[in-house]
Amino acid sequence: MCDIAKVSKSGYYKWLTGKHKLKYEKDLLLIYAIFLLKNKKAGYRTIKMNLERYLRIKMNHKKIIKLMKILNIQGGVRKSNPYKKKIIEMQKARICEDLVERNFKEKNRLMYYRVILHI
C-alpha cells in the first residue's frame, strides 16, 4: 500500500499514530496568543522578541515563520511615511540654475579655465 501511495513506511505509521499533529501544538498556541495580544499586527520579529522577553522561550525565527504559515496569519504592513514622500518630491523639484554655463561636451577646456582662474 505504501508503494502505491509513494509514502515511506515510517511516514505512514507516524501519520497513523497522529504524533505529527501534537509536535508544535504548544508553540502554535503561544504564537497565536501573542498575535492576538498585539491586535493582529505582530510579525515574526515581534513574536520572537515577546517570547524571549516575557516567556523566556528561545525559538528560531524560521520556526516562527513556518508556524505562522500553518496558522495562516501575517503581521501588519506598516504604511509609508507621507512626509518622507513630500521631502523627496521637493528635492526632485528643486533644480538650480547653471551659473557657470558649462558645456559638457568640452570637458577638458572647462577644466583648463578652472585651473587658470584658481591660480
Buried (B, 14 or more C-beta within 10 A) or exposed (E): EEEEEEEEEEEEEEEEEEEEEEEBEEBBEBBBEBBEEBEEEBBBEBBBEBBEEEEEEEBEEEBBBBBBEEBEBBBEEEEEEEEEEEEEEEEEEEEEEEEEEEEEEEEEEBEEEEEEEEE
